């Protein structure tokens, strides 16, 4: 009876580890897909995305995607953002202005009009349908893991 308990514990451990690894893979795949869609939509806006400004970075470098690793929570999660690198002033912070646009601007002293930036919505458009795509990726990864464990036993 003890042997059966040990085998069952071992089977459950292997199953849980495999499923967790595949969920991480599904989340990572979804985050990379969202970042890729954002880059594609940014390249379609007509902006000069690959020419560096005086700050040094190109606009394409401002789309960041990463997974949280061992942050102490039980959740597997990641992040895609367009806020640029907050540690260095690489110029990628400009993306948020191209995403949402700006109001009419002017110089305070001379009252010279500088114009406004129209909204491009490249990031918001890439997030449309991202939730269902992410759920599908995770479901497919879990199904693959369960099939793999089933074939082992």
VENBEL-V411391 format. One record per pair of residues at least 4 apart in sequence whose C-alpha atoms are under 7 Angstrom apart, sorted by sequence separation. I is the first residue (numbers start at 1). GAP is how many residues later the second one is. D is the distance in Angstrom with one decimal. If there is no record, write none. Layout:
I	GAP	D
I	GAP	D
This chain:
1	4	6.5
2	4	6.2
3	4	6.1
4	4	6.1
5	4	6.1
6	4	6.0
7	4	6.0
8	4	6.1
9	4	6.1
10	4	6.2
11	4	6.1
12	4	6.0
13	4	6.1
14	4	6.1
15	4	6.1
16	4	6.1
17	4	6.1
18	4	6.2
19	4	6.1
20	4	6.2
21	4	6.3
22	4	6.1
23	4	6.2
24	4	6.1
25	4	6.0
26	4	6.2
27	4	6.2
28	4	6.2
29	4	6.2
30	4	6.2
31	4	6.2
32	4	6.1
33	4	6.1
34	4	6.1
35	4	6.2
36	4	6.2
37	4	6.2
38	4	6.0
39	4	6.2
40	4	6.5
41	4	6.6
52	4	5.3
53	4	6.5
57	4	6.6
94	4	6.8
95	4	6.2
96	4	6.3
97	4	5.1
107	4	5.0
121	4	6.0
122	4	6.4
123	4	6.5
124	4	6.8
129	4	6.3
130	4	5.9
131	4	6.2
132	4	6.1
133	4	6.2
134	4	6.2
135	4	6.0
136	4	6.1
137	4	6.1
138	4	6.1
139	4	6.1
140	4	6.2
141	4	6.2
142	4	6.2
143	4	6.1
144	4	6.1
145	4	6.2
146	4	6.0
147	4	6.2
148	4	6.4
149	4	6.6
52	5	5.1
53	5	6.9
85	5	6.8
97	5	6.3
106	5	5.7
107	5	5.2
43	6	6.7
52	6	4.5
106	6	5.3
107	6	6.6
51	7	5.7
85	7	6.9
106	7	4.3
50	8	5.3
84	8	4.7
105	8	6.1
106	8	5.1
49	9	6.0
50	9	6.6
68	9	6.0
84	9	4.9
105	9	5.3
49	10	4.9
50	10	6.6
67	10	6.1
68	10	5.4
83	10	5.3
105	10	5.6
49	11	5.7
67	11	3.9
104	11	5.2
105	11	6.2
66	12	5.6
67	12	6.3
83	12	6.9
104	12	4.6
66	13	5.5
82	13	6.2
83	13	6.5
103	13	5.5
65	14	5.6
66	14	6.7
82	14	6.5
102	14	5.5
65	15	4.3
102	15	5.1
64	16	5.6
65	16	6.6
101	16	4.8
102	16	6.8
64	17	5.4
101	17	4.7
63	18	5.9
64	18	6.3
101	18	4.0
63	19	4.7
98	19	6.8
100	19	4.6
62	20	5.6
64	20	7.0
99	20	5.5
100	20	6.6
39	21	6.7
62	21	6.6
63	21	6.6
98	21	5.9
99	21	5.1
100	21	6.3
62	22	4.3
98	22	6.0
99	22	4.8
62	23	6.9
99	23	6.3
99	24	6.7
35	28	6.8
35	30	6.4
62	30	4.6
61	31	6.7
32	33	6.8
57	33	4.8
59	33	5.3
62	33	7.0
31	34	6.6
55	34	6.5
56	34	5.3
57	34	5.5
58	34	6.5
55	35	5.1
56	35	6.5
57	35	6.1
55	36	5.0
59	36	6.6
53	38	6.9
28	39	6.8
35	45	6.4
31	47	6.9
31	48	7.0
31	49	6.6
27	50	6.9
24	52	6.4
45	75	6.8
42	80	5.6
41	81	5.2
38	84	6.2
38	85	5.4
38	88	5.3
37	89	5.5
34	92	6.3
34	93	6.8
34	96	7.0
30	104	5.2
27	107	6.6
30	107	6.7
26	111	5.1
27	111	6.4
26	112	4.5
23	115	5.5
26	115	5.8
23	118	6.2
22	119	5.1
23	119	6.3
22	120	5.9
19	123	5.7
22	123	6.3
19	126	5.5
18	127	5.9
15	134	6.2
